[in-house]
Amino acid sequence: MSAIQERSDHQRHEGEEGSNLAKQLSDTITVTIGATVPTGFERTAAEEVNEKIGADARISKDRGRIYFEITTENLPLIHHLKSVDNLFVVVEEYTNYQFKDQKEEALEDFQSLASKLPWTNPLEVWRLNNSLKKKRWRRKGGNGGKARASGKDRVEAVTAETENLQLESGTPERGSGEPEGDPAFNGTQGELDKNTEEQEEGSVDPLLKFRVTCNRAGDKHTFTSNEAARDFGGAVQDFFLWKPDMTKFDVEVLLNIHNNEMVIGIALTEESLHRRNITHFGPTTLRSTLAYGMLRLCKPQVSDVIIDPMCGTGAIPLEGAIEWQHSFYLAGDNNDMAVSRTVNNINHIHKKRRDKGSTAWGLPINALQWDLCRLPLRTGSVDIIITDMPFGKRMGSRKKNWDLYPSCLREMARVCRAGTGKAVLLTQDKKCFAKAVSKMGGLWCKVVTVWVNIGGLHAGVYHLKRTGAPFGTTPEDVREPRGDNETAGGAKED
């Protein structure tokens, strides 16, 4: 009978916690969410935010960031955005912060800033976001013992864990600036287990670990990023009595400084979202967020045939097959290792879907090996061509690009539908590409160019449209046989 009574009390306790979660979601809070996006695709990300969340996003002066307002009831929707790398909730934003001219005075401002900030709502959003992340993780079967519980039990268990994080946004009642507990705590497994048990029993408040990350841009600051993070982090530690930890932290406070603009936020993502579909990486794997931006640029339609003739690991067609399932995708490459990586990444997505209980037949995508300059496709059979072309650095060379780019643009024009076909091509070899496009003026016309930053490289995403001229009727279509070229070249050298 005692066991039955204990189980009844436990169920009643879980029911109370579940009602508390429902109450928290009903008590909506409006906050500002910040998102880092691939530079150059800020407008594309803003369009996605408006489409999926219904919020109007504004683009920051600092390239690569957008901001939008949401309520806590729409918080789960931000994790469905595909064009963002990282998400954070804004604590405070200063559009024209007056940094002191003297280094010591500027750092003193950071030390006094923490106690003046409105932490309450952002920390509440951070806590609710943690419960959402844990709930998704448990649905994937992360913990063997707890994964066998019912869905309701898992949600309520997550609620119980997150409600134990008593985050005080006001000045702590304790006057001492030292953290609670043993200062010699070394994080051993036994101490962690004991601390966890005490937290679950509600006997003590958990000691949160945190770190401050400063991202600074501008040449008029008298302080470095490390100095700003150090002094501001010390003030945060004194204010909340949290424990600093640079690696195993619970809360990551962000200090983003761009000239006179400063934004303080709390991170909502633990790692960048750009690797979501790739498990087998190559030497130049494209970020999934950038692939999504390129796909949105060409606006795939129902029944479109879309090819990536230099697919690498298949990041672009995989992203398209998942997000625009009404089109069909062909991923090809001349390198057998690249095709193998693409096939493995496709199989990984299939496995993930099966593990989640999906009954879908699969993805509208296929992978094959081919020669880019002699595609095994009919003339005018492709609607969209989208690819990441070799920059001539890690893959290929600048010298080879002068021959490769005109040849591939000519072959792309052959397989692309005249008048309606489109191409979205990414390259950092801008001079060579511009020359190749000018040579193919009768087959391609440039629509727009989006300038992006890829690992410090200034690259361009070129949106081209196929002209209405049928292939074979313009001077650009003439191509001398490869054997004749090689023979002539050899004779010239001799």
Secondary structure, 3 states (H helix, E strand, C coil): CHHHHHHHHHHHHHHHHHHHHHHHHHCCCEEEEEEECCCCCHHHHHHHHHHHCCCCCEECCCCCEEEEEEEHHHHHHHHHCCCCCEEEEEEEEECCCCCCCCHHHHHHHHHHHHHHCCCHHHHHHHHHHHHHHHHHHHHCCCCHHHHCCCHHHHHHHHHHHHHCCCCCCCCCCCCCCCCCCCCCCCCCHHHHHHHHHHHHHCCCCCCCEEEEEEEEECCCCCCCHHHHHHHHHHHHHHHHCCEECCCCCCEEEEEEEECCEEEEEEECCCCCHHHCCCCCCCCCCCCHHHHHHHHHHHCCCCCCEEEECCCCCCHHHHHHHHHCCCCEEEEEECCHHHHHHHHHHHHHHHHHHHHCCCCCCCCCEEEEECECCECCCCCCCECEEEEECCCCCCCCCHHHHHHHHHHHHHHHHHHECCCCCEEEEEECCHHHHHHHHHHCCCCEEEEEEEEEEECCEEEEEEEEEECCCCCCCCHHHCCCCHHHHHHHHHHHHC
